[in-house]
Amino acid sequence: MNKNDPAIEENSDHFSESEPRFIPKEIRQKIKTELRYRYGSVAEWTRIHNLNYGYVTQVLSGIAPGHNIRALLENEGLLEPLARGTA
């Protein structure tokens, strides 16, 4: 798939600059280190939370955005909650 594909550009328009799609590399590294420290491995954390290991490793490698596990990481204190609209 081409990165310059107009369909990709259209789909990415709904993400604002204040809501990053992907977790930054430095934070991903810290998350992996902390999960290994707390649970012995990332795989053990995925088993405890009944998650797909492949998806979690994609998120922690920067391949997938991680919207589905963001709340779990926030609850663990591994990721700062995103600022939501103050309406």
N, C-alpha and C positions, 0 to 999 in steps of 0.2 A: 504494500500500500504506500502510496506517495504522500509524503508529509505536506505537500502543497495542494493536496486534494481539496477542492472547495467544500465538499461535504464535511470534512474534518474541521475546517475553519468555521463553518456554520454551527456545528455541534459544540465547539469550544466557546462560542460567544456567551453562553449563559453563565460562565464562571467569571466572577469578578476578580480584580487584582487582590482584594483583601481576603479572598477565599481560594487559596492555592489548591490545584487539583492533586498535586503530588506532594508527599512529605519530603522536605529538604534532606539531602544526603547526610548532613551532620546529625540531624535528629534521628534519621533511620538507623544510623550506626549506634547512637546512644540507646535507642529502643532495643536493638538486637543484643547489645551488651547487657542491659538491665534484665531482659527476659532470660538470658542465659544464667545470670547471677541468681535471680529469684526462683527459676523453675528448672534449671539444669540445661535446658535447651529451648529453642523456639518451638520445636516440635511438641514438647510437653505442654506448653502454653496453648497451642492450637488444639491438642486433644482435650484439655480441661474445658475449653470453651466451645468444643465441637465445631471447629472451623476447618476449612479446606487448607491443608498445609501448602499446596501449590499456590493458592491465591495469596496467602500470608507472605510467602517468600517473594512473590512478585511485588507485593506492596513494599516489603522491606528492601527490595533490590531497586525500586524506583520504576518498575515496569507498569504497575497498576496503580490507580489513584488512591485506593484505600478508604473510600467513603464508607464501606460496610463495616470496617473494623475500627474506624476513628473513635466511636463512642466507647468501645472497650479499652482502647489505649488511653483515652481521657480518664476513664474510671480507675485505671491502674496508676494514674499520675504520670504516665509516660509521654503524654502529649497535651499541650495546652489547649483548652477549649477554644474553638473559633468564636470570634466576636460576632454575635448575631445582631440583627437590626434592632435598634432601640426605639420601638414604636410605642 
